[in-house]
Amino acid sequence: MKNVRVRFAPSPTGIPHIGNIRTALFAWIFAKKNNGKFILRIEDTDQNRYDANSELAIIESLKWLGLEWDEGPETGGNYGPYRQSERKSIYIKVAEKLIESGKAYYDDTTPEQLKELRESQREKKLPPRYDGRGRYRTKEEIKNSRDMGLPITVRLKVPDTGKISFIDTIRGKIEVDAREIDDFVILKSDNMPTYHLAHVVDDHLMRISHVIRAEEWISSTPRHILIHQALNYNLPEYIHVPLILGSDKSKLSKRHGATSVLDYKKQGFINDALFNFLSLLGWSPGDDKEILSKNEIISEFQLNKINSSSAIFDLNKLEWMNGVYIRGYTNEKIINEVIPILESEEESIGLAKTIKRPLDKRYLSKIIPLIKERIRTLNEVTELIDFFYEENIKNTAENIILKKMNSKDSIKILNKSIDIFNTTKSFNSETLETNFRNLVQVEEIKPGQLFTSLRYALSGKKIAPPLFETMEVLGKDKCVERVSAAITLLT
């Protein structure tokens, strides 16, 4: 496919939703698949709602996922500027051209009059729509209204009859009756364009070949077709991607998990894992393979394989996939990734502030292999390994007492455990396991009775890394100290 040019055109009015970024990801993949160009255009014509932090979040989200743009803000290009607020004069000239050709007109209908019209239509049980009154206003009347300071908009003159149709790559032919569309505003009273006009003009001037966007824009596309026709522009190819729903098939929201890319970054997800996961929300290569590299995704990607039905966001699947990617890392890479998290001053993700920084990488390199198979997100590492660093382990007597035994007998067994720690010359996991399994046989108890008690004594957790490897990393002195503290709880 030649001359593929696609764009991601977000409105910076809030933190970018995961669905917005999934759309950008599809566009980026399609561009790479066809040696095309991926353009970032900031659609900031709604200056009342513009949020600078939102724009920064959009840019950071794209960069973190590796969706670098070929043209756009910071990068430049031959078809800029790439912020719509900087293209205002272009839209005004196009609107004036449409007025001169008789395909658009000035309208001085006030907001109060529009409200009155809608109320009247509701009373008559008619669909609320503009009645085209502006078509019949003279130049003199418009001038008088302008002199009086009334808001003047520009509306497109929609044909009274006929069909408006277009081909959606995913859904096929879509057709609506022109009578269902009223004359709509293309230039607001502040001379800023509506989305309808601005994006059509920009897509034409930037030579966009494929418009990949959310399915919520399907109902607006006939209006965009009309603007194309009025300006004698060639139509791009339209691809409206499905919505993303929560696991309960309702609209995706925070209760289904985080809803922005940067939220996932903060929660310890891997960018490559999220890229992989998002690519499979609404698209499939046609087999059951789920772990795919970027190159594999690009190679397999086809627009006609995007589903028309809504995609289901499964947080458990994302966590599983993220774990697969983490396990593919070397231990050294995991350490480099988690150190900033472990040393964070945020209590919710970092180790206790009482723990000395910087952390010893050599000590951490002994710990990470013990938990590598259990990590789902990088942020989980803190909870999994904090006991290796803490001085005082919180416990209860109930957890320490050996199952089916009383305090006195438990203390006896635990004291023998301390004897093993003190007499084991080669303090490694293999030797320790042999010695403790011998103790179990001598005392005629089940392994689970002793090992569960020791796990609580050493880590304060029901579930912890392998017991004997944990002992080896903690070392003899800490093991003795913690089991002694556990015995104290039982006395």
N, C-alpha and C positions, 0 to 999 in steps of 0.2 A: 504494500500500500504506500503510495507516494504522498509527500507533502502533508503528513499528519501533524496537525497543530491542535492541541487541546489545552484547556485552561481550567484552573481552579479559581473561582471568583467569590470568596467569602465576604460577608458583611461584618465588619468588626464592631458588633454591638453586644457581644458577650463572649464568654469562654467557649471556644469551638467544641461542639458536641462530637462524640465519637462517630456519629453518622456522617457529619460533614467531612471529617478526615478520611473516612472510608471511601467517600466519593472522590476525594483528591487522590487517594491511593490507586483507585481504578484508572483514573485519568493518567497518572504517572506511569503505571504499568503499561497501559496501551501505547503511550508515547515511546517508551523504551522498546516495546515489542516491534514497533514499526519504524525505528530510527527517526522518530519525530521530535517535536518540541513540546515541552510542558511549560505553560505560562502561568504565573501567579498574578492575578489582578485583584486589587483591593477595591471593593465596591462600597465606598464610604460616602455616598451622596446623602444619606440620612445623617446630617451633621448633629442633629439634636440627640441622637442615640449613639453617636460615635464614641468608642471607648479605646483610648490609646493602649491600655493594657491588653485589651482583646486582640488588637493587631499584633502585639508582641507575642501573645500566647499562640496565635495562628502560626507565626513564623517559627517560633521555638518548636511547636508540635511537628511541623513539616520537616524541619532540620533533624530533629531527634529520630524520626522514622526514616531518615535518609531520602526524603522526597525533595531533593534539590531542584530548583526551577531553572530553566534555560533563559527565561526572560521574566522581568518583574522588578519589584522594589529591591534595592541593593545591588541587583544584577544589571539592570538596564536592558536595552534591546532596541531594535529598529522601529518598534511600533508603540513606543511610550508616549506620554507618561502612563504608568501602570496603576495609578490611583485615580479613581473616577472624579474625585473632587478637583483634580488638576486638569480635567478634560471638559470643564463646564462649557467653555466657548464652542467646543465641537458640537455638543448637543443642541445648543441654542441655534446654531446655524442650520442644523438638520431640521429642527422643528420649524424654523422660518421657511425652509425649502418646501416642506410639506404644506405649509399654509399657502404659499405662493402657487403651488400646483393644485390647490383645492382639495387636498386629501386630509387636511387638518384645519382646525379653526380655533380662534381665541374664544374663551368662555368666561363670562363674568358672573356666573351663578355663585352666590355666596353660600358658605357652609350652612347658614340658617335656612336658606331656600332649599338646599339639598335635604336637610333634615325634615323640613315640612313636606317635601315631595315623597320621601320614604314613608313617613307616617300616613300620608294619604293613600299610598299604595298598599300598605299593610291593612288599613281599614277596608279597602276594597278587595282584600285577599289576592293582591297581585304581587308578583316577585319584585323586590326593590331594585330599581335600575334607573339610570339617568335617562331622561326623556328626550334628549337631543335638542333642547330649547336653544342652546348656544349656536346651532347651525344657522339660525335666522337673525342673529344679531348683526347689525351693520357696523362698519368701521367707526362711524361717528359715535355709536352707542358704546362700543368698546373703549374708545378714547375718553369719553365722558366718565365712564366707570373707573378708568385708570387714573384720571385727574382727581377723582373723588377718593382715591386710595383704596378702592375695592380690589380684592385679590383676582388676578387674571391668570387663568391656566390655559394650556393648549391641549385640545382633545383630538384624537384620531377619528376621522369620519369612517365609521364602519358600514360596509355595504348592507342594504336592507334585505337582500335576498342572496341565495347561493349557499354553497357548502364550503367549509374550510377543512382541509385534510392534510395530514402529514404521516410519514412512516416513522414509527419508532422501532429501532433495531431489535428491541426485546419484545415488544407487544404487537408489532405489525401496524396495520393502517388504523388511524384514529381520525374520526370525522365528526364535526359538529355543524349545526345550522347557524349561519351568520346572524339570524334573528335572535339567537340566545345571548348575543354579545352587544352590550351598549357602547356608545362612544366613550372611550376611556381616556383618562388623563395621561399624557406623555411628558408634559413639562409642567412642573408645579409653579405656584405663584411666586416662589422665590427664585425662579429660573433654574432650579435644579431638576434634572430629569427623574422620571420614575424608573424603577428597575426595568420595566418593559422596553422603554426607548433606549436607555443607556447600554444595556447589555447587548442589544441587537446591533447598535452602531459599533460598539467596541469589538464584538465578535467579527463583524464585517471588516473593519479597518485592521484588526489584528490577524485576519485571515484564518480564523478558527475553522477547522474542518469538521470537528465532532464536538457536540455539546453533551457532556456527560454530567448529569445532575440528578437530584432526588426526584422521586416520582410525584412529590407534592406539586411540582411545576407542570405536570401534564395538563391540568385544567387551564393554565395560563398560556400554554403554547399556541393555541389558535390566535391569541392576540399578537404573539410574536410573529406568527406567519403573516398576519395582516400588515405589520410594520415592514417586514421584509418585502412584501408585495408592493406596498406604497412607495418604497425607496428603490425598487427594482434590484434588490439584493438577492444573490443566490442563497438557497437554504443550506445550512450545515446539516450533518446527520445527527439526529436526536437519539440519545440513549438515556432513558429515565430509570435509574437504579432503584431497587425495592427498599422499603423502609427496614429499619432494624427494630425488632420487638424484644421485650423482655421474655424471660423463661415462661411467664404465664400468658404470653401472647398479647400483653397490653403494651402501650407505648413505652419505649425504653425510658427509664427515669433512674434517679439516684438509688432508689430502693432495690434496683437490680444490680447494683454495683456502681463503681465510679462511671461518670459519663463523659469525661474528657481525657484526651491522650496524656496530658500532663498529670492528671490524677493517677494514672497507671504508672507513670514514671516515678512519682513520689512513693507509690506503694511497692516498688521494687520489682516491677516487671521489666523484661528485657525487650529492647526495641525490635530486634529481629523476630522475637516470638509474637509480639503484638502485630507486626507487619504480616506475618504468616496467618495469624488468627483472623485479622480483618479481611485479608484477601479471600478467605473462605466464607465470609458472610455474604451470601447471595451469589457466589460463584464457585464452581467446582471444575477441576480438570477432567472430570469424568470417571474417576476411579475412587477407591477408598483411601488413597494415600493422603495423610493430613500434615505430615511434617515435610515442608517444602522450602528449599532455599529461594532467595530472591531470583536467582537466575532460572531456577526451575519454574517458578511462578510466571516470570516474564515469557519464558519459552512456551508454556502451555496456555497462556491467557488468550481468550477469544471473547469478543463482546457478545456473540450470540449464545454463549454458555452462561451468561448472567441470568439468574432466575427472575421471573416476573413476580413470584410470590415473596412475601416478607421473610427476611432472615431472622433467625432466633439467636439472641445473644445468650450464650451459656458461660457464665463466669467460671464454673467448675472446669469446663473444657479449656478455657484460657489458662487457668492455674496449672492444669495438667501439662499443657503445651509449654508453658513457661518453664516448668520443672524439667522437661525434656531438654530444652535449650541450655538451661543452667548445667545439667549433667554433662552436656557436651563441651563445657568449658574445662580448661585445665584448672587444677587447684590454684595455681598462681593467679590466673585471671579472676577466679571467684574471690580470692583474697583481696585483690586490688579493687574489685567492685564493692565489696562489703565493708572495707575499712572506713570509708567516709560515712557509712550508715552507722556502724558500731561506735564511731567517735563523735557522732552527731550530738549536739547539745539538746536536741529535742527529746524529751523524756519518752515520748511515744514510740520512738524508733531506735534510739541509741542506748548504749550501756549506761549504767548508773554513773552519775557525775563523780562519784567517789573513786571510780576506777581510773587508774593512771593512764594518761595519754602521753605520747602516741603509743599504740598497742605494739607489742612485740610480734613481728611477722613470723618469726621462727616458731613461737608458741602457737600462733594461729594456724600455721601450716600443719601442725599436728592434729588440730581440732577439725578443720574443714573436711578432711576425708571421712570422718566419722558420721557427718550429717549430710554429705553431698547427695546421697540417694533420696533424702527426705525433703530437700528444699523445693518449695514451689515458687516462692518469691524471695528476692534478696532481703526484704525487710523481716522475713521470718527468722533469719539467722540469729538475730539478737536474742529472741526468746529461746531458741534451741541451744544456745551456747553460753548464756549469761552466767550459769552456775560455775563454769570453769574459772570465772574471774571474781565472783563475789566471795567475800570473806565469811559471811554468816548465811547459812542456808536455812530457810524457814521450813520447819517440819512440825508434824504432830505425832504424838505417841501412837495414835491409831494406825498411822502409816508405817511406823517403825516396827511394831510388834509383829513377829513372824506369824503367819496365818496358822490358826489352830493351836497356838501356843500362848502362854501367859507372859507377863513382863519378866518374871524371874528367869524363865527358861530362855527367853529371847536375849536377855542381857548376857547369859552364859554363852550363847552361840556367837553373839556380836563381839564379845571379848576374845573368843577364839579366832574371829575374823581379824581382829587387831594383831593377834599373835602371828597370823599368816603374813600380814603386811610387814611386820617387823623382822620376820625370819626369811622372807623371800629375798634371796640375793640378786637374782636376775629379775628385776622388777619390770617384766614385760607381760603383755596380755596372754601369751601362750602359757607361760609358767604360772601366772596367777589363776588362769582358768583351771589348770590341772590341780593346783593346790586347793582351790575352793570346791571343786567337784569331789575331791578326796574327803574334804570336811563333810560334805553332804552325805556321803556314804557312811562315814564313821558315825555321824550323829543320827543316821537313819531318818533323814527328813527329805522332803522333795526339793529339787533345785529351785522351783518357783518360790518356795517359802523364804529361803534365804536370799535369793537374788533380788526379789521384789523389795525386801527390807533394805538391802544394801543400796539398791538403785535410789530409793527415797533418801537414804542417809547421805549419799554422795552428791545427789543432784537436787533433791527436793521436788522431783517430778515423777509422775506415774510413767510417762514415756520419755525416754532419754536415749542418747546414743548407746551403742553396744557397751555392756557393762565392763568387761575386762579391758577393752581399749580405753574406756573412760578412766579406769584406775591407773593405767599406764601413763596417760597424759597428765592426770592430776598429780601423780607422784606419791611416794610413800608418806611423806609428812602430812599432806593434805588429806589423804585417805584416813590416816590414823586420827587426825584432828576431827574430821567430820563424823566418823563412826563413834568416836568418844562423845561428841556432842549429842548424838542420837541416843546413846546409852543414858546420858544424863536426863533426857526426856522421860525415860522409863523408870528412873529411880525416885 
